[in-house]
């Protein structure tokens, strides 16, 4: 089966006409949720995807509201709650230089410019101005690394290796 990537989590229905409320897990919700695009629904506790074509998309507060072709009422979409929306790898678009998809960064080993291995990136947090990488070391402790130019010096996604400059107080 082709590799697939999460683009959203369905948290609830919205209204009576078949809209669903989605928390986007993509940096490109306008692109991913464009009318006519295909997404794949993985219902809670299901490994088999359901192909869906987006009929409408609008923003409401912090959510993306979607409707799918062939679904016209709340009774048809209630089962989708807690489901995950994914896209196929072939649907990924090329990024600008020095931009990366989360799946390219998660799993990379982080080393300092002095050659000390800090651990593996297990998660990416997006709290505001910049992303923060969660690095779990051999000691199972987590370190938080900001994705800023002063810290991140080299990213090699082919070798799954990232080199950082440790600023004063960063690892304390």
ZILIN-V878927 format. One record per pair of residues at least 12 apart in sequence whose ideal C-beta (glycine too) atoms are under 10 Angstrom apart, sorted by the first residue. I is the first residue (numbers start at 1). GAP is how many residues later the second one is. D is the distance in Angstrom with one decimal. If there is no record, write none. Layout:
# ZILIN-V878927
i->I gap->GAP d->D
i->I gap->GAP d->D
This chain:
# ZILIN-V878927
i->1 gap->46 d->9.4
i->1 gap->47 d->10.0
i->1 gap->48 d->8.8
i->1 gap->87 d->9.6
i->2 gap->38 d->10.0
i->2 gap->86 d->5.1
i->2 gap->87 d->5.9
i->2 gap->88 d->7.1
i->2 gap->89 d->9.9
i->3 gap->83 d->9.6
i->3 gap->85 d->7.6
i->3 gap->86 d->4.6
i->3 gap->87 d->9.4
i->3 gap->89 d->9.7
i->3 gap->100 d->8.7
i->4 gap->35 d->9.8
i->4 gap->36 d->6.3
i->4 gap->38 d->8.3
i->4 gap->45 d->7.3
i->4 gap->80 d->9.5
i->4 gap->81 d->9.9
i->4 gap->82 d->4.1
i->4 gap->83 d->6.6
i->4 gap->84 d->5.7
i->4 gap->85 d->7.0
i->4 gap->87 d->9.1
i->5 gap->20 d->9.0
i->5 gap->21 d->8.2
i->5 gap->27 d->9.7
i->5 gap->81 d->6.0
i->5 gap->82 d->5.8
i->5 gap->83 d->8.1
i->5 gap->84 d->6.9
i->5 gap->86 d->8.3
i->5 gap->87 d->7.0
i->5 gap->96 d->7.4
i->5 gap->97 d->8.4
i->5 gap->98 d->6.1
i->6 gap->18 d->9.7
i->6 gap->19 d->4.9
i->6 gap->20 d->7.7
i->6 gap->36 d->8.9
i->6 gap->78 d->5.7
i->6 gap->79 d->7.2
i->6 gap->80 d->5.5
i->6 gap->81 d->8.5
i->6 gap->96 d->8.9
i->6 gap->97 d->9.0
i->7 gap->15 d->8.6
i->7 gap->17 d->6.8
i->7 gap->18 d->6.1
i->7 gap->19 d->4.3
i->7 gap->20 d->9.8
i->7 gap->21 d->8.2
i->7 gap->22 d->7.8
i->7 gap->24 d->9.5
i->7 gap->25 d->4.6
i->7 gap->26 d->7.8
i->7 gap->30 d->9.7
i->7 gap->32 d->6.5
i->7 gap->33 d->9.3
i->7 gap->57 d->9.6
i->7 gap->77 d->8.7
i->7 gap->78 d->5.3
i->7 gap->79 d->6.3
i->7 gap->80 d->5.4
i->7 gap->84 d->9.0
i->8 gap->12 d->9.3
i->8 gap->13 d->9.9
i->8 gap->14 d->4.2
i->8 gap->15 d->6.4
i->8 gap->16 d->5.0
i->8 gap->17 d->5.7
i->8 gap->18 d->6.9
i->8 gap->21 d->7.6
i->8 gap->24 d->7.5
i->8 gap->25 d->7.6
i->8 gap->31 d->7.7
i->8 gap->33 d->9.9
i->8 gap->55 d->9.6
i->8 gap->56 d->6.7
i->8 gap->58 d->8.1
i->8 gap->75 d->9.2
i->8 gap->76 d->7.3
i->8 gap->77 d->4.2
i->8 gap->78 d->8.6
i->8 gap->79 d->9.7
i->9 gap->12 d->9.8
i->9 gap->13 d->6.8
i->9 gap->14 d->5.0
i->9 gap->15 d->8.5
i->9 gap->16 d->6.3
i->9 gap->72 d->9.9
i->9 gap->73 d->7.6
i->9 gap->74 d->7.6
i->9 gap->75 d->5.6
i->9 gap->76 d->7.4
i->10 gap->12 d->5.6
i->10 gap->13 d->8.3
i->10 gap->31 d->7.7
i->10 gap->32 d->9.9
i->10 gap->33 d->9.0
i->10 gap->34 d->9.2
i->10 gap->56 d->8.5
i->10 gap->67 d->8.4
i->10 gap->69 d->10.0
i->10 gap->70 d->5.1
i->10 gap->71 d->5.9
i->10 gap->72 d->6.6
i->10 gap->73 d->4.6
i->10 gap->74 d->7.4
i->10 gap->75 d->6.8
i->11 gap->12 d->5.6
i->11 gap->52 d->7.4
i->11 gap->70 d->7.2
i->11 gap->71 d->7.6
i->11 gap->72 d->9.6
i->12 gap->51 d->8.7
i->12 gap->65 d->9.8
i->12 gap->66 d->9.3
i->12 gap->68 d->9.5
i->12 gap->69 d->6.0
i->12 gap->70 d->9.1
i->13 gap->52 d->9.9
i->13 gap->60 d->9.7
i->13 gap->61 d->5.2
i->13 gap->62 d->9.4
i->13 gap->63 d->9.7
i->13 gap->64 d->5.5
i->13 gap->65 d->5.9
i->13 gap->66 d->9.9
i->13 gap->67 d->7.8
i->13 gap->68 d->6.8
i->14 gap->44 d->9.9
i->14 gap->46 d->7.2
i->14 gap->49 d->7.7
i->14 gap->51 d->5.3
i->14 gap->52 d->9.1
i->14 gap->53 d->9.4
i->14 gap->60 d->8.8
i->14 gap->63 d->9.2
i->15 gap->50 d->8.5
i->15 gap->52 d->9.8
i->15 gap->58 d->9.9
i->15 gap->59 d->7.2
i->16 gap->56 d->9.9
i->16 gap->57 d->6.6
i->16 gap->58 d->4.9
i->16 gap->59 d->9.0
i->17 gap->39 d->9.7
i->17 gap->50 d->7.3
i->17 gap->54 d->9.2
i->17 gap->55 d->6.8
i->17 gap->56 d->6.6
i->17 gap->57 d->7.4
i->17 gap->60 d->9.5
i->18 gap->37 d->8.7
i->18 gap->38 d->9.5
i->18 gap->48 d->9.5
i->18 gap->49 d->5.5
i->18 gap->50 d->7.5
i->18 gap->52 d->9.3
i->18 gap->53 d->4.4
i->18 gap->54 d->5.1
i->18 gap->55 d->5.2
i->18 gap->56 d->6.4
i->18 gap->57 d->8.7
i->18 gap->58 d->5.9
i->18 gap->59 d->5.2
i->18 gap->60 d->9.8
i->18 gap->62 d->9.9
i->19 gap->36 d->9.8
i->19 gap->37 d->7.7
i->19 gap->38 d->9.8
i->19 gap->39 d->8.5
i->19 gap->41 d->8.9
i->19 gap->44 d->9.9
i->19 gap->46 d->4.9
i->19 gap->47 d->6.8
i->19 gap->48 d->5.2
i->19 gap->49 d->9.5
i->19 gap->52 d->9.1
i->19 gap->55 d->8.4
i->19 gap->58 d->7.6
i->20 gap->21 d->9.5
i->20 gap->32 d->9.9
i->20 gap->43 d->9.3
i->20 gap->44 d->9.0
i->20 gap->45 d->7.1
i->20 gap->46 d->5.5
i->20 gap->47 d->7.6
i->20 gap->48 d->8.0
i->20 gap->51 d->8.6
i->20 gap->54 d->9.5
i->20 gap->57 d->5.3
i->20 gap->58 d->9.3
i->20 gap->60 d->5.7
i->20 gap->61 d->7.9
i->20 gap->63 d->8.6
i->20 gap->65 d->9.1
i->21 gap->39 d->7.6
i->21 gap->40 d->9.2
i->21 gap->41 d->9.7
i->21 gap->42 d->4.7
i->21 gap->43 d->7.8
i->21 gap->44 d->6.0
i->21 gap->45 d->8.4
i->21 gap->60 d->9.1
i->22 gap->17 d->9.6
i->22 gap->35 d->9.2
i->22 gap->41 d->6.2
i->22 gap->42 d->4.5
i->22 gap->43 d->7.3
i->22 gap->44 d->5.8
i->22 gap->58 d->9.7
i->22 gap->61 d->9.5
i->22 gap->62 d->9.9
i->22 gap->63 d->6.6
i->23 gap->39 d->7.5
i->23 gap->40 d->6.5
i->23 gap->41 d->7.8
i->24 gap->35 d->9.7
i->24 gap->38 d->9.1
i->24 gap->39 d->8.3
i->24 gap->40 d->5.3
i->24 gap->61 d->9.0
i->25 gap->59 d->8.3
i->25 gap->60 d->8.5
i->25 gap->61 d->9.6
i->25 gap->77 d->8.5
i->25 gap->101 d->9.8
i->26 gap->38 d->9.6
i->26 gap->59 d->9.2
i->26 gap->61 d->8.4
i->26 gap->75 d->9.2
i->26 gap->76 d->8.9
i->27 gap->68 d->9.3
i->27 gap->72 d->8.8
i->27 gap->74 d->8.4
i->27 gap->75 d->8.4
i->27 gap->99 d->8.3
i->27 gap->104 d->9.7
i->28 gap->64 d->9.7
i->28 gap->65 d->7.6
i->28 gap->67 d->9.6
i->28 gap->73 d->9.9
i->29 gap->28 d->8.1
i->29 gap->30 d->8.1
i->29 gap->34 d->9.9
i->29 gap->35 d->5.3
i->29 gap->37 d->9.9
i->30 gap->27 d->7.9
i->30 gap->29 d->8.9
i->30 gap->34 d->9.0
i->31 gap->60 d->9.7
i->31 gap->62 d->7.0
i->32 gap->22 d->8.9
i->32 gap->25 d->9.1
i->32 gap->32 d->8.8
i->32 gap->53 d->8.3
i->32 gap->55 d->6.5
i->32 gap->59 d->8.2
i->32 gap->61 d->9.6
i->33 gap->21 d->5.8
i->33 gap->23 d->9.3
i->33 gap->24 d->4.2
i->33 gap->25 d->9.3
i->33 gap->26 d->9.6
i->33 gap->31 d->5.6
i->33 gap->32 d->9.3
i->33 gap->33 d->5.9
i->33 gap->52 d->8.6
i->34 gap->20 d->6.7
i->34 gap->23 d->6.8
i->35 gap->18 d->8.8
i->35 gap->19 d->5.6
i->35 gap->20 d->6.6
i->35 gap->21 d->6.3
i->35 gap->22 d->6.2
i->35 gap->31 d->9.6
i->35 gap->32 d->9.3
i->35 gap->34 d->9.6
i->36 gap->17 d->6.7
i->36 gap->18 d->6.6
i->36 gap->19 d->8.6
i->36 gap->33 d->9.1
i->37 gap->15 d->9.4
i->37 gap->16 d->7.3
i->37 gap->17 d->5.0
i->37 gap->20 d->8.8
i->37 gap->50 d->8.2
i->37 gap->54 d->7.9
i->38 gap->13 d->6.1
i->38 gap->14 d->7.0
i->38 gap->15 d->5.7
i->38 gap->16 d->7.7
i->38 gap->30 d->10.0
i->38 gap->49 d->7.6
i->38 gap->50 d->8.2
i->38 gap->53 d->7.5
i->39 gap->12 d->8.1
i->39 gap->13 d->5.4
i->39 gap->14 d->8.2
i->39 gap->15 d->6.6
i->39 gap->27 d->8.3
i->39 gap->29 d->8.3
i->39 gap->45 d->9.8
i->39 gap->46 d->4.6
i->39 gap->47 d->6.8
i->39 gap->48 d->6.0
i->39 gap->49 d->9.5
i->39 gap->52 d->8.8
i->40 gap->12 d->7.1
i->40 gap->43 d->10.0
i->40 gap->44 d->8.9
i->40 gap->45 d->7.0
i->40 gap->46 d->4.8
i->40 gap->47 d->7.0
i->40 gap->48 d->7.3
i->40 gap->51 d->9.7
i->41 gap->27 d->8.5
i->41 gap->36 d->9.9
i->41 gap->38 d->9.5
i->41 gap->39 d->6.1
i->41 gap->42 d->5.1
i->41 gap->43 d->7.5
i->41 gap->44 d->6.0
i->41 gap->45 d->8.0
i->42 gap->41 d->6.0
i->42 gap->42 d->4.8
i->42 gap->43 d->7.9
i->42 gap->44 d->6.3
i->43 gap->36 d->6.5
i->43 gap->37 d->6.6
i->43 gap->38 d->8.9
i->43 gap->39 d->7.8
i->43 gap->40 d->4.6
i->43 gap->41 d->8.4
i->44 gap->35 d->9.1
i->44 gap->36 d->9.0
i->44 gap->37 d->7.7
i->44 gap->38 d->4.2
i->44 gap->39 d->6.0
i->44 gap->40 d->8.3
i->45 gap->37 d->9.0
i->45 gap->38 d->9.8
i->46 gap->37 d->8.0
i->46 gap->38 d->9.6
i->49 gap->35 d->9.5
i->49 gap->36 d->9.7
i->49 gap->37 d->6.9
i->49 gap->39 d->9.3
i->50 gap->18 d->9.5
i->50 gap->29 d->10.0
i->50 gap->30 d->8.8
i->50 gap->33 d->8.7
i->51 gap->17 d->9.7
i->52 gap->14 d->8.6
i->52 gap->15 d->9.8
i->52 gap->16 d->4.4
i->52 gap->17 d->7.5
i->52 gap->18 d->8.4
i->52 gap->19 d->8.1
i->52 gap->28 d->8.9
i->52 gap->33 d->7.8
i->53 gap->15 d->6.3
i->53 gap->16 d->4.4
i->53 gap->17 d->8.0
i->54 gap->12 d->5.9
i->54 gap->13 d->7.5
i->54 gap->14 d->6.3
i->54 gap->15 d->7.7
i->54 gap->31 d->9.6
i->55 gap->12 d->4.6
i->55 gap->13 d->5.7
i->55 gap->14 d->4.8
i->55 gap->15 d->8.3
i->55 gap->16 d->7.8
i->55 gap->17 d->9.4
i->56 gap->12 d->8.8
i->56 gap->13 d->9.7
i->64 gap->21 d->9.6
i->66 gap->14 d->9.8
i->66 gap->19 d->8.2
i->68 gap->12 d->8.9
i->89 gap->14 d->9.4
i->98 gap->51 d->9.3
i->98 gap->54 d->9.6
i->98 gap->57 d->7.7
i->100 gap->24 d->9.7
i->100 gap->31 d->9.8
i->100 gap->47 d->9.3
i->100 gap->55 d->6.7
i->100 gap->57 d->6.5
i->100 gap->62 d->10.0
i->101 gap->56 d->9.1
i->102 gap->19 d->9.5
i->102 gap->21 d->9.0
i->102 gap->22 d->5.2
i->102 gap->24 d->9.2
i->102 gap->29 d->8.7
i->102 gap->31 d->10.0
i->103 gap->21 d->9.8
i->103 gap->54 d->9.6
i->104 gap->51 d->8.5
i->104 gap->53 d->4.5
i->104 gap->54 d->9.6
i->104 gap->56 d->8.8
i->105 gap->16 d->5.7
i->105 gap->18 d->9.9
i->105 gap->19 d->6.3
i->105 gap->26 d->8.5
i->105 gap->28 d->6.8
i->105 gap->42 d->8.4
i->105 gap->47 d->10.0
i->105 gap->50 d->7.5
i->105 gap->52 d->7.4
i->105 gap->55 d->9.3
i->105 gap->57 d->7.5
i->106 gap->14 d->8.5
i->106 gap->15 d->5.4
i->106 gap->16 d->6.7
i->106 gap->17 d->6.9
i->106 gap->18 d->6.5
i->106 gap->27 d->8.6
i->106 gap->28 d->9.2
i->106 gap->54 d->9.8
i->107 gap->13 d->6.4
i->107 gap->14 d->6.6
i->107 gap->15 d->8.2
i->107 gap->50 d->9.6
i->107 gap->53 d->6.0
i->108 gap->12 d->7.0
i->108 gap->13 d->5.1
i->108 gap->25 d->8.6
i->108 gap->27 d->9.2
i->108 gap->47 d->7.6
i->108 gap->48 d->8.2
i->108 gap->49 d->7.1
i->108 gap->51 d->8.6
i->108 gap->52 d->4.7
i->108 gap->53 d->6.3
i->108 gap->54 d->4.9
i->109 gap->12 d->8.1
i->109 gap->26 d->9.0
i->109 gap->47 d->9.9
i->109 gap->50 d->8.6
i->109 gap->51 d->6.1
i->109 gap->52 d->5.4
i->109 gap->53 d->7.2
i->109 gap->54 d->9.8
i->110 gap->23 d->7.4
i->110 gap->25 d->5.0
i->110 gap->26 d->9.8
i->110 gap->27 d->9.0
i->110 gap->33 d->8.2
i->110 gap->35 d->6.5
i->110 gap->42 d->9.1
i->110 gap->51 d->8.1
i->110 gap->52 d->5.0
i->110 gap->53 d->7.9
i->110 gap->54 d->6.0
i->111 gap->43 d->9.4
i->111 gap->50 d->6.6
i->111 gap->51 d->7.4
i->111 gap->52 d->5.6
i->111 gap->53 d->7.5
i->112 gap->41 d->9.4
i->112 gap->51 d->7.3
i->112 gap->52 d->6.0
i->112 gap->53 d->7.4
i->112 gap->54 d->5.2
i->112 gap->58 d->9.8
i->112 gap->59 d->8.9
i->113 gap->40 d->6.3
i->113 gap->41 d->8.9
i->113 gap->50 d->6.0
i->113 gap->51 d->7.2
i->113 gap->52 d->5.2
i->113 gap->53 d->7.6
i->114 gap->49 d->9.9
i->114 gap->51 d->9.4
i->114 gap->52 d->7.8
i->115 gap->48 d->9.1
i->116 gap->50 d->8.3
i->116 gap->55 d->9.7
i->117 gap->20 d->8.1
i->117 gap->21 d->8.1
i->117 gap->44 d->9.6
i->118 gap->17 d->5.4
i->118 gap->18 d->9.2
i->118 gap->19 d->5.8
i->118 gap->20 d->9.3
i->118 gap->25 d->6.1
i->118 gap->27 d->7.9
i->118 gap->44 d->9.4
i->118 gap->46 d->7.6
i->118 gap->48 d->8.6
i->118 gap->53 d->7.6
i->119 gap->15 d->9.4
i->119 gap->16 d->4.6
i->119 gap->17 d->5.0
i->119 gap->18 d->3.6
i->119 gap->19 d->6.6
i->119 gap->20 d->8.4
i->119 gap->21 d->9.0
i->119 gap->22 d->8.4
i->119 gap->23 d->8.3
i->119 gap->24 d->6.9
i->119 gap->26 d->9.8
i->120 gap->14 d->9.6
i->120 gap->15 d->6.7
i->120 gap->16 d->6.0
i->120 gap->17 d->8.3
i->120 gap->18 d->9.4
i->120 gap->40 d->8.7
i->120 gap->42 d->9.9
i->121 gap->12 d->4.9
i->121 gap->13 d->6.8
i->121 gap->14 d->5.6
i->121 gap->15 d->8.1
i->121 gap->22 d->10.0
i->121 gap->24 d->8.0
i->121 gap->39 d->9.3
i->121 gap->41 d->7.3
i->122 gap->12 d->5.3
i->122 gap->13 d->7.3
i->122 gap->14 d->4.8
i->122 gap->20 d->7.7
i->123 gap->12 d->9.2
i->123 gap->13 d->8.7
i->123 gap->19 d->8.6
i->123 gap->21 d->10.0
i->124 gap->23 d->8.0
i->125 gap->19 d->7.7
i->125 gap->21 d->9.8
i->125 gap->22 d->9.7
i->126 gap->21 d->9.7
i->127 gap->19 d->9.9
i->129 gap->17 d->9.0
i->129 gap->19 d->8.7
i->130 gap->16 d->5.6
i->130 gap->17 d->5.3
i->130 gap->18 d->5.4
i->130 gap->19 d->9.7
i->130 gap->21 d->9.6
i->130 gap->22 d->9.8
i->131 gap->14 d->9.4
i->131 gap->15 d->7.7
i->131 gap->16 d->4.2
i->131 gap->17 d->9.1
i->131 gap->21 d->9.9
i->132 gap->12 d->5.3
i->132 gap->13 d->6.8
i->132 gap->14 d->5.5
i->132 gap->15 d->6.9
i->132 gap->16 d->9.6
i->133 gap->12 d->4.4
i->133 gap->13 d->7.8
i->133 gap->14 d->6.1
i->133 gap->18 d->9.5
i->133 gap->19 d->8.4
i->133 gap->29 d->8.1
i->133 gap->31 d->9.1
i->135 gap->27 d->9.1
i->135 gap->29 d->9.1
i->135 gap->36 d->9.6
i->137 gap->34 d->9.8
i->143 gap->23 d->10.0
i->143 gap->27 d->8.1
i->143 gap->28 d->5.9
i->143 gap->29 d->10.0
i->144 gap->26 d->8.6
i->144 gap->27 d->9.4
i->145 gap->17 d->8.5
i->145 gap->19 d->6.1
i->145 gap->21 d->9.3
i->145 gap->25 d->7.4
i->145 gap->26 d->8.9
i->146 gap->18 d->9.6
i->146 gap->21 d->9.1
i->146 gap->24 d->8.2
i->147 gap->15 d->9.6
i->147 gap->17 d->9.7
i->148 gap->19 d->9.3
i->149 gap->16 d->9.7
i->150 gap->14 d->9.6
i->150 gap->15 d->7.0
i->150 gap->17 d->6.4
i->150 gap->20 d->9.9
i->151 gap->13 d->5.2
i->151 gap->14 d->5.9
i->151 gap->15 d->7.8
i->151 gap->16 d->6.1
i->151 gap->19 d->6.9
i->152 gap->12 d->5.6
i->152 gap->13 d->8.1
i->153 gap->12 d->5.3
